[in-house]
Amino acid sequence: MKKTTTETKPKATAAGVPVYCAHDAIIRAADLKPNPKNPNKHPDEQIERLGAVIRGNGWRNPITVSTRSGLVVKGHGRL
């Protein structure tokens, strides 16, 4: 079987970590604004567990922000 490789260059870096996902911008988490009308509220225990998973494994799923309102659309728990 023939081996093939593709060299992909990161689109950006965040804190020295290469970022390969499609994105328009990388924004500091402190600058993100949660949507006050978000119906999905996470209990504190769930946020603590999620934080432990992220600290241990990192995450690859970006937080989605509306280009119209500037508010978080997806990823309130990760934020």
mmCIF file of the N, C-alpha and C atoms, coordinates in Angstrom:
data_MODEL
# 
_entry.id   MODEL 
# 
loop_
_atom_site.group_PDB 
_atom_site.id 
_atom_site.type_symbol 
_atom_site.label_atom_id 
_atom_site.label_alt_id 
_atom_site.label_comp_id 
_atom_site.label_asym_id 
_atom_site.label_entity_id 
_atom_site.label_seq_id 
_atom_site.pdbx_PDB_ins_code 
_atom_site.Cartn_x 
_atom_site.Cartn_y 
_atom_site.Cartn_z 
_atom_site.occupancy 
_atom_site.B_iso_or_equiv 
_atom_site.pdbx_formal_charge 
_atom_site.auth_seq_id 
_atom_site.auth_comp_id 
_atom_site.auth_asym_id 
_atom_site.auth_atom_id 
_atom_site.pdbx_PDB_model_num 
ATOM 1   N N  . MET A 1 1  ? 0.838   -1.172 0.000  1.00 0.00 ? 1  MET A N  1 
ATOM 2   C CA . MET A 1 1  ? 0.000   0.000  0.000  1.00 0.00 ? 1  MET A CA 1 
ATOM 3   C C  . MET A 1 1  ? 0.886   1.238  0.000  1.00 0.00 ? 1  MET A C  1 
ATOM 4   N N  . LYS A 1 2  ? 0.519   2.192  -0.821 1.00 0.00 ? 2  LYS A N  1 
ATOM 5   C CA . LYS A 1 2  ? 1.274   3.424  -0.953 1.00 0.00 ? 2  LYS A CA 1 
ATOM 6   C C  . LYS A 1 2  ? 0.908   4.411  0.160  1.00 0.00 ? 2  LYS A C  1 
ATOM 7   N N  . LYS A 1 3  ? 1.919   4.975  0.804  1.00 0.00 ? 3  LYS A N  1 
ATOM 8   C CA . LYS A 1 3  ? 1.690   5.956  1.855  1.00 0.00 ? 3  LYS A CA 1 
ATOM 9   C C  . LYS A 1 3  ? 1.589   7.343  1.245  1.00 0.00 ? 3  LYS A C  1 
ATOM 10  N N  . THR A 1 4  ? 0.585   8.107  1.698  1.00 0.00 ? 4  THR A N  1 
ATOM 11  C CA . THR A 1 4  ? 0.478   9.476  1.250  1.00 0.00 ? 4  THR A CA 1 
ATOM 12  C C  . THR A 1 4  ? 0.478   10.396 2.465  1.00 0.00 ? 4  THR A C  1 
ATOM 13  N N  . THR A 1 5  ? 1.069   11.526 2.316  1.00 0.00 ? 5  THR A N  1 
ATOM 14  C CA . THR A 1 5  ? 1.059   12.514 3.390  1.00 0.00 ? 5  THR A CA 1 
ATOM 15  C C  . THR A 1 5  ? 0.698   13.868 2.814  1.00 0.00 ? 5  THR A C  1 
ATOM 16  N N  . THR A 1 6  ? 0.078   14.651 3.618  1.00 0.00 ? 6  THR A N  1 
ATOM 17  C CA . THR A 1 6  ? -0.263  16.013 3.239  1.00 0.00 ? 6  THR A CA 1 
ATOM 18  C C  . THR A 1 6  ? 0.265   16.933 4.314  1.00 0.00 ? 6  THR A C  1 
ATOM 19  N N  . GLU A 1 7  ? 0.987   17.930 3.912  1.00 0.00 ? 7  GLU A N  1 
ATOM 20  C CA . GLU A 1 7  ? 1.501   18.882 4.881  1.00 0.00 ? 7  GLU A CA 1 
ATOM 21  C C  . GLU A 1 7  ? 0.541   20.063 4.955  1.00 0.00 ? 7  GLU A C  1 
ATOM 22  N N  . THR A 1 8  ? -0.068  20.221 6.098  1.00 0.00 ? 8  THR A N  1 
ATOM 23  C CA . THR A 1 8  ? -1.015  21.301 6.304  1.00 0.00 ? 8  THR A CA 1 
ATOM 24  C C  . THR A 1 8  ? -0.391  22.334 7.220  1.00 0.00 ? 8  THR A C  1 
ATOM 25  N N  . LYS A 1 9  ? -0.540  23.581 6.847  1.00 0.00 ? 9  LYS A N  1 
ATOM 26  C CA . LYS A 1 9  ? -0.007  24.653 7.673  1.00 0.00 ? 9  LYS A CA 1 
ATOM 27  C C  . LYS A 1 9  ? -1.125  25.211 8.543  1.00 0.00 ? 9  LYS A C  1 
ATOM 28  N N  . PRO A 1 10 ? -0.819  25.539 9.807  1.00 0.00 ? 10 PRO A N  1 
ATOM 29  C CA . PRO A 1 10 ? -1.868  26.104 10.667 1.00 0.00 ? 10 PRO A CA 1 
ATOM 30  C C  . PRO A 1 10 ? -2.292  27.481 10.165 1.00 0.00 ? 10 PRO A C  1 
ATOM 31  N N  . LYS A 1 11 ? -3.561  27.819 10.396 1.00 0.00 ? 11 LYS A N  1 
ATOM 32  C CA . LYS A 1 11 ? -4.073  29.137 10.008 1.00 0.00 ? 11 LYS A CA 1 
ATOM 33  C C  . LYS A 1 11 ? -3.617  30.208 10.977 1.00 0.00 ? 11 LYS A C  1 
ATOM 34  N N  . ALA A 1 12 ? -3.335  29.805 12.215 1.00 0.00 ? 12 ALA A N  1 
ATOM 35  C CA . ALA A 1 12 ? -2.919  30.762 13.242 1.00 0.00 ? 12 ALA A CA 1 
ATOM 36  C C  . ALA A 1 12 ? -2.326  29.978 14.407 1.00 0.00 ? 12 ALA A C  1 
ATOM 37  N N  . THR A 1 13 ? -1.910  30.685 15.432 1.00 0.00 ? 13 THR A N  1 
ATOM 38  C CA . THR A 1 13 ? -1.502  30.051 16.687 1.00 0.00 ? 13 THR A CA 1 
ATOM 39  C C  . THR A 1 13 ? -2.218  30.764 17.826 1.00 0.00 ? 13 THR A C  1 
ATOM 40  N N  . ALA A 1 14 ? -2.523  30.012 18.855 1.00 0.00 ? 14 ALA A N  1 
ATOM 41  C CA . ALA A 1 14 ? -3.155  30.560 20.057 1.00 0.00 ? 14 ALA A CA 1 
ATOM 42  C C  . ALA A 1 14 ? -2.327  30.094 21.240 1.00 0.00 ? 14 ALA A C  1 
ATOM 43  N N  . ALA A 1 15 ? -1.675  31.009 21.910 1.00 0.00 ? 15 ALA A N  1 
ATOM 44  C CA . ALA A 1 15 ? -0.791  30.699 23.041 1.00 0.00 ? 15 ALA A CA 1 
ATOM 45  C C  . ALA A 1 15 ? 0.280   29.695 22.621 1.00 0.00 ? 15 ALA A C  1 
ATOM 46  N N  . GLY A 1 16 ? 0.777   29.840 21.390 1.00 0.00 ? 16 GLY A N  1 
ATOM 47  C CA . GLY A 1 16 ? 1.830   28.973 20.891 1.00 0.00 ? 16 GLY A CA 1 
ATOM 48  C C  . GLY A 1 16 ? 1.358   27.639 20.340 1.00 0.00 ? 16 GLY A C  1 
ATOM 49  N N  . VAL A 1 17 ? 0.056   27.378 20.377 1.00 0.00 ? 17 VAL A N  1 
ATOM 50  C CA . VAL A 1 17 ? -0.506  26.115 19.884 1.00 0.00 ? 17 VAL A CA 1 
ATOM 51  C C  . VAL A 1 17 ? -1.027  26.349 18.477 1.00 0.00 ? 17 VAL A C  1 
ATOM 52  N N  . PRO A 1 18 ? -0.611  25.520 17.489 1.00 0.00 ? 18 PRO A N  1 
ATOM 53  C CA . PRO A 1 18 ? -1.101  25.712 16.125 1.00 0.00 ? 18 PRO A CA 1 
ATOM 54  C C  . PRO A 1 18 ? -2.606  25.464 16.026 1.00 0.00 ? 18 PRO A C  1 
ATOM 55  N N  . VAL A 1 19 ? -3.289  26.300 15.248 1.00 0.00 ? 19 VAL A N  1 
ATOM 56  C CA . VAL A 1 19 ? -4.737  26.193 15.060 1.00 0.00 ? 19 VAL A CA 1 
ATOM 57  C C  . VAL A 1 19 ? -4.999  25.858 13.601 1.00 0.00 ? 19 VAL A C  1 
ATOM 58  N N  . TYR A 1 20 ? -5.681  24.739 13.378 1.00 0.00 ? 20 TYR A N  1 
ATOM 59  C CA . TYR A 1 20 ? -5.944  24.258 12.023 1.00 0.00 ? 20 TYR A CA 1 
ATOM 60  C C  . TYR A 1 20 ? -7.404  24.417 11.605 1.00 0.00 ? 20 TYR A C  1 
ATOM 61  N N  . CYS A 1 21 ? -8.304  24.751 12.534 1.00 0.00 ? 21 CYS A N  1 
ATOM 62  C CA . CYS A 1 21 ? -9.725  24.827 12.190 1.00 0.00 ? 21 CYS A CA 1 
ATOM 63  C C  . CYS A 1 21 ? -10.011 26.061 11.345 1.00 0.00 ? 21 CYS A C  1 
ATOM 64  N N  . ALA A 1 22 ? -11.140 26.013 10.650 1.00 0.00 ? 22 ALA A N  1 
ATOM 65  C CA . ALA A 1 22 ? -11.564 27.186 9.881  1.00 0.00 ? 22 ALA A CA 1 
ATOM 66  C C  . ALA A 1 22 ? -12.088 28.212 10.872 1.00 0.00 ? 22 ALA A C  1 
ATOM 67  N N  . HIS A 1 23 ? -11.647 29.438 10.732 1.00 0.00 ? 23 HIS A N  1 
ATOM 68  C CA . HIS A 1 23 ? -12.090 30.494 11.634 1.00 0.00 ? 23 HIS A CA 1 
ATOM 69  C C  . HIS A 1 23 ? -11.865 31.843 10.970 1.00 0.00 ? 23 HIS A C  1 
ATOM 70  N N  . ASP A 1 24 ? -12.560 32.813 11.474 1.00 0.00 ? 24 ASP A N  1 
ATOM 71  C CA . ASP A 1 24 ? -12.359 34.174 10.981 1.00 0.00 ? 24 ASP A CA 1 
ATOM 72  C C  . ASP A 1 24 ? -11.381 34.926 11.867 1.00 0.00 ? 24 ASP A C  1 
ATOM 73  N N  . ALA A 1 25 ? -11.398 34.608 13.166 1.00 0.00 ? 25 ALA A N  1 
ATOM 74  C CA . ALA A 1 25 ? -10.525 35.307 14.105 1.00 0.00 ? 25 ALA A CA 1 
ATOM 75  C C  . ALA A 1 25 ? -10.358 34.480 15.367 1.00 0.00 ? 25 ALA A C  1 
ATOM 76  N N  . ILE A 1 26 ? -9.265  34.683 16.033 1.00 0.00 ? 26 ILE A N  1 
ATOM 77  C CA . ILE A 1 26 ? -9.059  34.094 17.352 1.00 0.00 ? 26 ILE A CA 1 
ATOM 78  C C  . ILE A 1 26 ? -9.192  35.238 18.347 1.00 0.00 ? 26 ILE A C  1 
ATOM 79  N N  . ILE A 1 27 ? -10.107 35.055 19.297 1.00 0.00 ? 27 ILE A N  1 
ATOM 80  C CA . ILE A 1 27 ? -10.419 36.106 20.265 1.00 0.00 ? 27 ILE A CA 1 
ATOM 81  C C  . ILE A 1 27 ? -10.157 35.569 21.668 1.00 0.00 ? 27 ILE A C  1 
ATOM 82  N N  . ARG A 1 28 ? -9.628  36.426 22.515 1.00 0.00 ? 28 ARG A N  1 
ATOM 83  C CA . ARG A 1 28 ? -9.390  36.016 23.899 1.00 0.00 ? 28 ARG A CA 1 
ATOM 84  C C  . ARG A 1 28 ? -10.716 35.655 24.557 1.00 0.00 ? 28 ARG A C  1 
ATOM 85  N N  . ALA A 1 29 ? -10.714 34.576 25.358 1.00 0.00 ? 29 ALA A N  1 
ATOM 86  C CA . ALA A 1 29 ? -11.936 34.141 26.035 1.00 0.00 ? 29 ALA A CA 1 
ATOM 87  C C  . ALA A 1 29 ? -12.502 35.258 26.908 1.00 0.00 ? 29 ALA A C  1 
ATOM 88  N N  . ALA A 1 30 ? -11.633 36.065 27.512 1.00 0.00 ? 30 ALA A N  1 
ATOM 89  C CA . ALA A 1 30 ? -12.087 37.156 28.374 1.00 0.00 ? 30 ALA A CA 1 
ATOM 90  C C  . ALA A 1 30 ? -12.884 38.208 27.598 1.00 0.00 ? 30 ALA A C  1 
ATOM 91  N N  . ASP A 1 31 ? -12.701 38.272 26.275 1.00 0.00 ? 31 ASP A N  1 
ATOM 92  C CA . ASP A 1 31 ? -13.403 39.254 25.454 1.00 0.00 ? 31 ASP A CA 1 
ATOM 93  C C  . ASP A 1 31 ? -14.728 38.742 24.886 1.00 0.00 ? 31 ASP A C  1 
ATOM 94  N N  . LEU A 1 32 ? -15.021 37.458 25.080 1.00 0.00 ? 32 LEU A N  1 
ATOM 95  C CA . LEU A 1 32 ? -16.271 36.897 24.563 1.00 0.00 ? 32 LEU A CA 1 
ATOM 96  C C  . LEU A 1 32 ? -17.437 37.270 25.468 1.00 0.00 ? 32 LEU A C  1 
ATOM 97  N N  . LYS A 1 33 ? -18.619 37.461 24.860 1.00 0.00 ? 33 LYS A N  1 
ATOM 98  C CA . LYS A 1 33 ? -19.813 37.846 25.612 1.00 0.00 ? 33 LYS A CA 1 
ATOM 99  C C  . LYS A 1 33 ? -20.838 36.726 25.535 1.00 0.00 ? 33 LYS A C  1 
ATOM 100 N N  . PRO A 1 34 ? -21.157 36.085 26.668 1.00 0.00 ? 34 PRO A N  1 
ATOM 101 C CA . PRO A 1 34 ? -22.194 35.048 26.655 1.00 0.00 ? 34 PRO A CA 1 
ATOM 102 C C  . PRO A 1 34 ? -23.550 35.656 26.296 1.00 0.00 ? 34 PRO A C  1 
ATOM 103 N N  . ASN A 1 35 ? -24.383 34.873 25.661 1.00 0.00 ? 35 ASN A N  1 
ATOM 104 C CA . ASN A 1 35 ? -25.727 35.321 25.320 1.00 0.00 ? 35 ASN A CA 1 
ATOM 105 C C  . ASN A 1 35 ? -26.595 35.233 26.577 1.00 0.00 ? 35 ASN A C  1 
ATOM 106 N N  . PRO A 1 36 ? -27.131 36.349 27.059 1.00 0.00 ? 36 PRO A N  1 
ATOM 107 C CA . PRO A 1 36 ? -27.946 36.298 28.276 1.00 0.00 ? 36 PRO A CA 1 
ATOM 108 C C  . PRO A 1 36 ? -29.246 35.509 28.096 1.00 0.00 ? 36 PRO A C  1 
ATOM 109 N N  . LYS A 1 37 ? -29.666 35.282 26.849 1.00 0.00 ? 37 LYS A N  1 
ATOM 110 C CA . LYS A 1 37 ? -30.893 34.526 26.583 1.00 0.00 ? 37 LYS A CA 1 
ATOM 111 C C  . LYS A 1 37 ? -30.607 33.049 26.307 1.00 0.00 ? 37 LYS A C  1 
ATOM 112 N N  . ASN A 1 38 ? -29.387 32.594 26.567 1.00 0.00 ? 38 ASN A N  1 
ATOM 113 C CA . ASN A 1 38 ? -29.045 31.191 26.344 1.00 0.00 ? 38 ASN A CA 1 
ATOM 114 C C  . ASN A 1 38 ? -29.931 30.300 27.223 1.00 0.00 ? 38 ASN A C  1 
ATOM 115 N N  . PRO A 1 39 ? -30.719 29.405 26.608 1.00 0.00 ? 39 PRO A N  1 
ATOM 116 C CA . PRO A 1 39 ? -31.618 28.557 27.403 1.00 0.00 ? 39 PRO A CA 1 
ATOM 117 C C  . PRO A 1 39 ? -30.906 27.380 28.072 1.00 0.00 ? 39 PRO A C  1 
ATOM 118 N N  . ASN A 1 40 ? -29.697 27.070 27.653 1.00 0.00 ? 40 ASN A N  1 
ATOM 119 C CA . ASN A 1 40 ? -28.972 25.917 28.191 1.00 0.00 ? 40 ASN A CA 1 
ATOM 120 C C  . ASN A 1 40 ? -28.057 26.355 29.331 1.00 0.00 ? 40 ASN A C  1 
ATOM 121 N N  . LYS A 1 41 ? -28.548 26.208 30.539 1.00 0.00 ? 41 LYS A N  1 
ATOM 122 C CA . LYS A 1 41 ? -27.759 26.573 31.713 1.00 0.00 ? 41 LYS A CA 1 
ATOM 123 C C  . LYS A 1 41 ? -27.089 25.307 32.255 1.00 0.00 ? 41 LYS A C  1 
ATOM 124 N N  . HIS A 1 42 ? -25.801 25.405 32.530 1.00 0.00 ? 42 HIS A N  1 
ATOM 125 C CA . HIS A 1 42 ? -25.053 24.268 33.049 1.00 0.00 ? 42 HIS A CA 1 
ATOM 126 C C  . HIS A 1 42 ? -24.880 24.413 34.558 1.00 0.00 ? 42 HIS A C  1 
ATOM 127 N N  . PRO A 1 43 ? -25.155 23.341 35.325 1.00 0.00 ? 43 PRO A N  1 
ATOM 128 C CA . PRO A 1 43 ? -24.914 23.418 36.761 1.00 0.00 ? 43 PRO A CA 1 
ATOM 129 C C  . PRO A 1 43 ? -23.415 23.546 37.044 1.00 0.00 ? 43 PRO A C  1 
ATOM 130 N N  . ASP A 1 44 ? -23.066 24.124 38.183 1.00 0.00 ? 44 ASP A N  1 
ATOM 131 C CA . ASP A 1 44 ? -21.662 24.338 38.544 1.00 0.00 ? 44 ASP A CA 1 
ATOM 132 C C  . ASP A 1 44 ? -20.847 23.046 38.488 1.00 0.00 ? 44 ASP A C  1 
ATOM 133 N N  . GLU A 1 45 ? -21.429 21.946 38.949 1.00 0.00 ? 45 GLU A N  1 
ATOM 134 C CA . GLU A 1 45 ? -20.709 20.665 38.939 1.00 0.00 ? 45 GLU A CA 1 
ATOM 135 C C  . GLU A 1 45 ? -20.338 20.248 37.514 1.00 0.00 ? 45 GLU A C  1 
ATOM 136 N N  . GLN A 1 46 ? -21.239 20.455 36.576 1.00 0.00 ? 46 GLN A N  1 
ATOM 137 C CA . GLN A 1 46 ? -20.973 20.102 35.184 1.00 0.00 ? 46 GLN A CA 1 
ATOM 138 C C  . GLN A 1 46 ? -19.859 20.978 34.612 1.00 0.00 ? 46 GLN A C  1 
ATOM 139 N N  . ILE A 1 47 ? -19.865 22.271 34.946 1.00 0.00 ? 47 ILE A N  1 
ATOM 140 C CA . ILE A 1 47 ? -18.818 23.186 34.482 1.00 0.00 ? 47 ILE A CA 1 
ATOM 141 C C  . ILE A 1 47 ? -17.465 22.763 35.056 1.00 0.00 ? 47 ILE A C  1 
ATOM 142 N N  . GLU A 1 48 ? -17.432 22.377 36.324 1.00 0.00 ? 48 GLU A N  1 
ATOM 143 C CA . GLU A 1 48 ? -16.182 21.920 36.951 1.00 0.00 ? 48 GLU A CA 1 
ATOM 144 C C  . GLU A 1 48 ? -15.654 20.671 36.251 1.00 0.00 ? 48 GLU A C  1 
ATOM 145 N N  . ARG A 1 49 ? -16.537 19.735 35.961 1.00 0.00 ? 49 ARG A N  1 
ATOM 146 C CA . ARG A 1 49 ? -16.113 18.507 35.266 1.00 0.00 ? 49 ARG A CA 1 
ATOM 147 C C  . ARG A 1 49 ? -15.618 18.812 33.851 1.00 0.00 ? 49 ARG A C  1 
ATOM 148 N N  . LEU A 1 50 ? -16.331 19.673 33.164 1.00 0.00 ? 50 LEU A N  1 
ATOM 149 C CA . LEU A 1 50 ? -15.925 20.058 31.816 1.00 0.00 ? 50 LEU A CA 1 
ATOM 150 C C  . LEU A 1 50 ? -14.561 20.741 31.849 1.00 0.00 ? 50 LEU A C  1 
ATOM 151 N N  . GLY A 1 51 ? -14.347 21.604 32.831 1.00 0.00 ? 51 GLY A N  1 
ATOM 152 C CA . GLY A 1 51 ? -13.053 22.266 32.993 1.00 0.00 ? 51 GLY A CA 1 
ATOM 153 C C  . GLY A 1 51 ? -11.934 21.273 33.212 1.00 0.00 ? 51 GLY A C  1 
ATOM 154 N N  . ALA A 1 52 ? -12.191 20.234 34.013 1.00 0.00 ? 52 ALA A N  1 
ATOM 155 C CA . ALA A 1 52 ? -11.174 19.209 34.266 1.00 0.00 ? 52 ALA A CA 1 
ATOM 156 C C  . ALA A 1 52 ? -10.834 18.457 32.987 1.00 0.00 ? 52 ALA A C  1 
ATOM 157 N N  . VAL A 1 53 ? -11.844 18.159 32.179 1.00 0.00 ? 53 VAL A N  1 
ATOM 158 C CA . VAL A 1 53 ? -11.612 17.456 30.910 1.00 0.00 ? 53 VAL A CA 1 
ATOM 159 C C  . VAL A 1 53 ? -10.790 18.335 29.971 1.00 0.00 ? 53 VAL A C  1 
ATOM 160 N N  . ILE A 1 54 ? -11.140 19.616 29.881 1.00 0.00 ? 54 ILE A N  1 
ATOM 161 C CA . ILE A 1 54 ? -10.415 20.535 28.987 1.00 0.00 ? 54 ILE A CA 1 
ATOM 162 C C  . ILE A 1 54 ? -8.971  20.696 29.459 1.00 0.00 ? 54 ILE A C  1 
ATOM 163 N N  . ARG A 1 55 ? -8.758  20.861 30.770 1.00 0.00 ? 55 ARG A N  1 
ATOM 164 C CA . ARG A 1 55 ? -7.385  20.994 31.284 1.00 0.00 ? 55 ARG A CA 1 
ATOM 165 C C  . ARG A 1 55 ? -6.572  19.732 31.006 1.00 0.00 ? 55 ARG A C  1 
ATOM 166 N N  . GLY A 1 56 ? -7.198  18.577 31.101 1.00 0.00 ? 56 GLY A N  1 
ATOM 167 C CA . GLY A 1 56 ? -6.493  17.312 30.896 1.00 0.00 ? 56 GLY A CA 1 
ATOM 168 C C  . GLY A 1 56 ? -6.250  16.961 29.448 1.00 0.00 ? 56 GLY A C  1 
ATOM 169 N N  . ASN A 1 57 ? -7.200  17.307 28.578 1.00 0.00 ? 57 ASN A N  1 
ATOM 170 C CA . ASN A 1 57 ? -7.136  16.856 27.185 1.00 0.00 ? 57 ASN A CA 1 
ATOM 171 C C  . ASN A 1 57 ? -7.108  17.980 26.158 1.00 0.00 ? 57 ASN A C  1 
ATOM 172 N N  . GLY A 1 58 ? -7.387  19.200 26.577 1.00 0.00 ? 58 GLY A N  1 
ATOM 173 C CA . GLY A 1 58 ? -7.546  20.276 25.619 1.00 0.00 ? 58 GLY A CA 1 
ATOM 174 C C  . GLY A 1 58 ? -8.889  20.141 24.930 1.00 0.00 ? 58 GLY A C  1 
ATOM 175 N N  . TRP A 1 59 ? -9.149  20.992 23.932 1.00 0.00 ? 59 TRP A N  1 
ATOM 176 C CA . TRP A 1 59 ? -10.371 20.832 23.147 1.00 0.00 ? 59 TRP A CA 1 
ATOM 177 C C  . TRP A 1 59 ? -10.129 21.311 21.743 1.00 0.00 ? 59 TRP A C  1 
ATOM 178 N N  . ARG A 1 60 ? -10.911 20.786 20.815 1.00 0.00 ? 60 ARG A N  1 
ATOM 179 C CA . ARG A 1 60 ? -10.731 21.110 19.408 1.00 0.00 ? 60 ARG A CA 1 
ATOM 180 C C  . ARG A 1 60 ? -11.961 21.783 18.816 1.00 0.00 ? 60 ARG A C  1 
ATOM 181 N N  . ASN A 1 61 ? -13.028 21.858 19.582 1.00 0.00 ? 61 ASN A N  1 
ATOM 182 C CA . ASN A 1 61 ? -14.277 22.409 19.071 1.00 0.00 ? 61 ASN A CA 1 
ATOM 183 C C  . ASN A 1 61 ? -14.348 23.899 19.428 1.00 0.00 ? 61 ASN A C  1 
ATOM 184 N N  . PRO A 1 62 ? -14.328 24.801 18.453 1.00 0.00 ? 62 PRO A N  1 
ATOM 185 C CA . PRO A 1 62 ? -14.295 26.223 18.770 1.00 0.00 ? 62 PRO A CA 1 
ATOM 186 C C  . PRO A 1 62 ? -15.615 26.727 19.358 1.00 0.00 ? 62 PRO A C  1 
ATOM 187 N N  . ILE A 1 63 ? -15.532 27.830 20.069 1.00 0.00 ? 63 ILE A N  1 
ATOM 188 C CA . ILE A 1 63 ? -16.723 28.524 20.539 1.00 0.00 ? 63 ILE A CA 1 
ATOM 189 C C  . ILE A 1 63 ? -17.214 29.364 19.362 1.00 0.00 ? 63 ILE A C  1 
ATOM 190 N N  . THR A 1 64 ? -18.505 29.269 19.060 1.00 0.00 ? 64 THR A N  1 
ATOM 191 C CA . THR A 1 64 ? -19.079 29.979 17.921 1.00 0.00 ? 64 THR A CA 1 
ATOM 192 C C  . THR A 1 64 ? -19.689 31.297 18.395 1.00 0.00 ? 64 THR A C  1 
ATOM 193 N N  . VAL A 1 65 ? -19.337 32.371 17.683 1.00 0.00 ? 65 VAL A N  1 
ATOM 194 C CA . VAL A 1 65 ? -19.819 33.710 18.028 1.00 0.00 ? 65 VAL A CA 1 
ATOM 195 C C  . VAL A 1 65 ? -20.576 34.287 16.838 1.00 0.00 ? 65 VAL A C  1 
ATOM 196 N N  . SER A 1 66 ? -21.715 34.904 17.102 1.00 0.00 ? 66 SER A N  1 
ATOM 197 C CA . SER A 1 66 ? -22.519 35.526 16.055 1.00 0.00 ? 66 SER A CA 1 
ATOM 198 C C  . SER A 1 66 ? -21.796 36.743 15.491 1.00 0.00 ? 66 SER A C  1 
ATOM 199 N N  . THR A 1 67 ? -21.743 36.827 14.161 1.00 0.00 ? 67 THR A N  1 
ATOM 200 C CA . THR A 1 67 ? -21.138 37.996 13.541 1.00 0.00 ? 67 THR A CA 1 
ATOM 201 C C  . THR A 1 67 ? -22.071 39.206 13.626 1.00 0.00 ? 67 THR A C  1 
ATOM 202 N N  . ARG A 1 68 ? -23.351 38.966 13.842 1.00 0.00 ? 68 ARG A N  1 
ATOM 203 C CA . ARG A 1 68 ? -24.319 40.068 13.959 1.00 0.00 ? 68 ARG A CA 1 
ATOM 204 C C  . ARG A 1 68 ? -24.302 40.687 15.352 1.00 0.00 ? 68 ARG A C  1 
ATOM 205 N N  . SER A 1 69 ? -24.481 39.844 16.378 1.00 0.00 ? 69 SER A N  1 
ATOM 206 C CA . SER A 1 69 ? -24.616 40.372 17.743 1.00 0.00 ? 69 SER A CA 1 
ATOM 207 C C  . SER A 1 69 ? -23.299 40.394 18.513 1.00 0.00 ? 69 SER A C  1 
ATOM 208 N N  . GLY A 1 70 ? -22.343 39.542 18.118 1.00 0.00 ? 70 GLY A N  1 
ATOM 209 C CA . GLY A 1 70 ? -21.103 39.431 18.862 1.00 0.00 ? 70 GLY A CA 1 
ATOM 210 C C  . GLY A 1 70 ? -21.229 38.556 20.100 1.00 0.00 ? 70 GLY A C  1 
ATOM 211 N N  . LEU A 1 71 ? -22.385 37.911 20.269 1.00 0.00 ? 71 LEU A N  1 
ATOM 212 C CA . LEU A 1 71 ? -22.622 37.055 21.427 1.00 0.00 ? 71 LEU A CA 1 
ATOM 213 C C  . LEU A 1 71 ? -22.294 35.598 21.098 1.00 0.00 ? 71 LEU A C  1 
ATOM 214 N N  . VAL A 1 72 ? -21.948 34.830 22.124 1.00 0.00 ? 72 VAL A N  1 
ATOM 215 C CA . VAL A 1 72 ? -21.668 33.406 21.962 1.00 0.00 ? 72 VAL A CA 1 
ATOM 216 C C  . VAL A 1 72 ? -22.954 32.702 21.535 1.00 0.00 ? 72 VAL A C  1 
ATOM 217 N N  . VAL A 1 73 ? -22.833 31.871 20.493 1.00 0.00 ? 73 VAL A N  1 
ATOM 218 C CA . VAL A 1 73 ? -23.959 31.088 19.991 1.00 0.00 ? 73 VAL A CA 1 
ATOM 219 C C  . VAL A 1 73 ? -23.846 29.654 20.476 1.00 0.00 ? 73 VAL A C  1 
ATOM 220 N N  . LYS A 1 74 ? -22.647 29.094 20.395 1.00 0.00 ? 74 LYS A N  1 
ATOM 221 C CA . LYS A 1 74 ? -22.374 27.721 20.845 1.00 0.00 ? 74 LYS A CA 1 
ATOM 222 C C  . LYS A 1 74 ? -21.093 27.733 21.667 1.00 0.00 ? 74 LYS A C  1 
ATOM 223 N N  . GLY A 1 75 ? -21.126 27.049 22.814 1.00 0.00 ? 75 GLY A N  1 
ATOM 224 C CA . GLY A 1 75 ? -19.919 26.912 23.615 1.00 0.00 ? 75 GLY A CA 1 
ATOM 225 C C  . GLY A 1 75 ? -19.946 27.639 24.947 1.00 0.00 ? 75 GLY A C  1 
ATOM 226 N N  . HIS A 1 76 ? -21.143 27.962 25.442 1.00 0.00 ? 76 HIS A N  1 
ATOM 227 C CA . HIS A 1 76 ? -21.239 28.663 26.729 1.00 0.00 ? 76 HIS A CA 1 
ATOM 228 C C  . HIS A 1 76 ? -20.571 27.870 27.854 1.00 0.00 ? 76 HIS A C  1 
ATOM 229 N N  . GLY A 1 77 ? -20.762 26.564 27.876 1.00 0.00 ? 77 GLY A N  1 
ATOM 230 C CA . GLY A 1 77 ? -20.167 25.741 28.931 1.00 0.00 ? 77 GLY A CA 1 
ATOM 231 C C  . GLY A 1 77 ? -18.654 25.760 28.877 1.00 0.00 ? 77 GLY A C  1 
ATOM 232 N N  . ARG A 1 78 ? -18.085 25.660 27.669 1.00 0.00 ? 78 ARG A N  1 
ATOM 233 C CA . ARG A 1 78 ? -16.630 25.708 27.510 1.00 0.00 ? 78 ARG A CA 1 
ATOM 234 C C  . ARG A 1 78 ? -16.073 27.078 27.868 1.00 0.00 ? 78 ARG A C  1 
ATOM 235 N N  . LEU A 1 79 ? -16.826 28.120 27.564 1.00 0.00 ? 79 LEU A N  1 
ATOM 236 C CA . LEU A 1 79 ? -16.388 29.469 27.908 1.00 0.00 ? 79 LEU A CA 1 
ATOM 237 C C  . LEU A 1 79 ? -16.340 29.611 29.420 1.00 0.00 ? 79 LEU A C  1 
# 
